[in-house]
Amino acid sequence: MNICVFLSAADLDDRYTVPAREFAELLGRGGHTLVWGGSDKGLMKVVADGVQKEGGRLVGVSVEFLAASARPNADEMVIARDLAERKALLLEKADAVVIMVGGTGTLDEATEILELKKHGKHTKPVVLLNTAGFYDGLRQQFQRMEDEGFLPLPLTELVFFAKDGVGALAYLEETAGLQ
């Protein structure tokens, strides 16, 4: 199955790279396809390396202004005109979405995917991989949104918070039939 992963292209320390690599290797061993931003840098490279090392496929969707950083040996690489087209292509190519640690770009991708799901534009499972408690604050904010009536459906129907890659993949297997 095709699993879109939104994440940073920054070089990060082991508290983020080790769990990301472990998750990537689980995806590769499971024969899944990584659909990602296509970068061959930072955490994006760590995840692509892990998936590829364990036999998974790589489908990248880069963007024109970042094309120089695209992974040269991906199984497939698409270059989008802009970030909006990139997000649409990533979602289109995916059966499920996992959001790993990242900056404003990752947050933008996460909120757009959740907004589209909230409005019924897709029904794909979405997992926030809460490595080292990175998304604790966001989880608290989402819970407040739900508690105060800002979400038209329960938070649990929008997103699943996983503490590790094993939990993320187990949720995906249960909800999307990824085997």
C-alpha positions as CSV (number, residue, x, y, z in Angstrom):
1,M,0.0,0.0,0.0
2,N,1.1,3.6,-0.5
3,I,1.8,5.5,2.7
4,C,2.3,9.2,2.5
5,V,4.7,10.5,5.1
6,F,4.9,14.2,5.8
7,L,8.1,15.2,7.6
8,S,11.1,17.5,7.8
9,A,14.1,17.6,5.5
10,A,16.2,19.0,8.3
11,D,19.1,17.2,9.9
12,L,17.9,16.1,13.3
13,D,19.3,14.3,16.3
14,D,18.9,10.7,17.2
15,R,15.7,11.2,19.3
16,Y,14.0,11.8,16.0
17,T,16.1,9.9,13.4
18,V,16.2,6.5,15.2
19,P,12.4,6.2,15.5
20,A,11.9,7.5,12.0
21,R,14.4,4.9,10.6
22,E,12.7,2.1,12.6
23,F,9.3,3.1,11.2
24,A,10.7,3.3,7.7
25,E,12.2,-0.2,8.0
26,L,8.8,-1.5,9.1
27,L,7.3,0.0,6.0
28,G,9.9,-1.5,3.7
29,R,9.8,-4.9,5.3
30,G,6.0,-4.8,4.9
31,G,6.4,-4.3,1.1
32,H,4.8,-0.8,1.3
33,T,5.5,2.2,-0.9
34,L,6.7,5.4,0.7
35,V,5.1,8.5,-0.8
36,W,7.0,11.5,0.4
37,G,8.3,14.9,-0.5
38,G,11.1,13.4,-2.5
39,S,14.0,15.1,-0.7
40,D,17.3,13.3,-0.3
41,K,18.2,15.4,2.7
42,G,17.7,15.2,6.5
43,L,14.9,13.2,8.0
44,M,13.4,12.7,4.5
45,K,16.6,10.9,3.5
46,V,16.7,8.8,6.6
47,V,13.1,7.6,6.0
48,A,13.7,6.9,2.3
49,D,16.9,5.1,3.0
50,G,15.1,2.9,5.6
51,V,12.2,2.0,3.3
52,Q,14.5,1.3,0.3
53,K,17.0,-0.8,2.4
54,E,14.1,-3.1,3.4
55,G,12.7,-3.5,-0.1
56,G,9.9,-0.9,-0.2
57,R,9.3,1.4,-3.1
58,L,9.9,5.2,-3.2
59,V,7.5,7.6,-4.8
60,G,8.6,11.2,-4.4
61,V,6.7,14.4,-5.2
62,S,9.1,17.3,-5.1
63,V,8.4,20.8,-6.2
64,E,10.2,22.9,-8.8
65,F,12.1,25.1,-6.4
66,L,13.4,22.1,-4.5
67,A,14.0,19.8,-7.4
68,A,17.8,20.0,-7.0
69,S,17.4,18.1,-3.7
70,A,15.2,15.3,-5.1
71,R,16.4,11.8,-4.5
72,P,18.0,10.5,-7.7
73,N,17.3,6.8,-7.2
74,A,13.6,6.9,-6.3
75,D,11.3,4.5,-8.1
76,E,9.2,7.4,-9.3
77,M,9.7,11.1,-8.9
78,V,7.2,13.8,-9.9
79,I,8.0,17.5,-9.9
80,A,5.1,19.7,-9.0
81,R,4.7,23.3,-10.0
82,D,4.1,24.5,-6.5
83,L,3.4,23.4,-2.9
84,A,-0.4,23.3,-3.4
85,E,0.0,20.9,-6.4
86,R,2.5,18.9,-4.4
87,K,0.1,18.4,-1.5
88,A,-2.7,17.3,-3.8
89,L,-0.4,14.8,-5.6
90,L,0.9,13.4,-2.4
91,L,-2.7,12.8,-1.1
92,E,-3.8,11.4,-4.4
93,K,-1.0,8.8,-4.5
94,A,-1.6,7.7,-0.9
95,D,-3.8,5.1,0.8
96,A,-2.9,6.5,4.2
97,V,-1.0,9.5,5.8
98,V,1.6,9.6,8.5
99,I,2.8,12.9,9.9
100,M,6.2,12.8,11.5
101,V,8.2,15.6,13.1
102,G,8.6,18.7,11.1
103,G,8.4,22.5,10.8
104,T,5.9,24.9,9.3
105,G,5.8,23.0,6.0
106,T,4.8,19.7,7.8
107,L,2.3,21.6,9.9
108,D,0.8,23.1,6.8
109,E,0.5,19.7,5.2
110,A,-1.0,18.2,8.3
111,T,-3.6,20.8,8.8
112,E,-4.7,20.7,5.1
113,I,-5.0,16.9,5.1
114,L,-7.1,17.1,8.3
115,E,-9.2,19.9,6.9
116,L,-9.9,17.9,3.8
117,K,-10.8,14.9,5.9
118,K,-13.1,17.0,8.1
119,H,-15.0,18.1,5.0
120,G,-15.3,14.5,3.6
121,K,-12.9,15.1,0.7
122,H,-11.0,12.0,1.7
123,T,-11.4,9.1,4.2
124,K,-7.8,8.0,4.4
125,P,-6.5,7.2,7.9
126,V,-4.2,9.9,9.3
127,V,-1.6,9.2,12.0
128,L,0.4,11.8,13.9
129,L,3.6,10.0,15.0
130,N,4.2,11.8,18.3
131,T,7.9,11.0,18.5
132,A,9.5,12.2,21.8
133,G,6.2,14.0,22.6
134,F,6.8,16.4,19.7
135,Y,3.0,16.9,19.0
136,D,1.8,17.0,22.7
137,G,0.9,20.7,22.3
138,L,-0.9,20.2,19.1
139,R,-2.8,17.3,20.6
140,Q,-3.9,19.5,23.4
141,Q,-5.0,22.2,21.0
142,F,-7.0,19.7,18.9
143,Q,-8.6,18.4,22.1
144,R,-9.6,22.0,23.0
145,M,-11.0,22.5,19.5
146,E,-13.1,19.4,20.0
147,D,-14.2,20.2,23.5
148,E,-15.3,23.7,22.6
149,G,-17.2,22.7,19.5
150,F,-14.8,23.7,16.7
151,L,-14.7,20.2,15.2
152,P,-17.8,18.8,13.5
153,L,-16.7,15.3,14.2
154,P,-14.8,13.6,16.9
155,L,-11.0,14.1,17.0
156,T,-10.6,10.3,16.9
157,E,-12.3,10.2,13.5
158,L,-9.8,12.8,12.1
159,V,-6.5,11.6,13.4
160,F,-4.8,8.9,15.5
161,F,-1.9,9.9,17.8
162,A,0.8,7.1,17.8
163,K,3.7,7.2,20.2
164,D,5.9,5.0,18.0
165,G,6.1,3.5,14.6
166,V,4.8,0.1,15.7
167,G,1.6,1.7,17.0
168,A,1.3,3.8,13.8
169,L,1.6,0.8,11.5
170,A,-0.7,-1.3,13.7
171,Y,-3.4,1.4,13.4
172,L,-3.0,1.7,9.7
173,E,-3.2,-2.1,9.3
174,E,-6.4,-2.1,11.3
175,T,-8.1,0.8,9.6
176,A,-6.8,0.7,6.1
177,G,-6.1,-3.0,5.6
178,L,-2.4,-2.4,5.0
179,Q,-0.8,-5.8,5.1
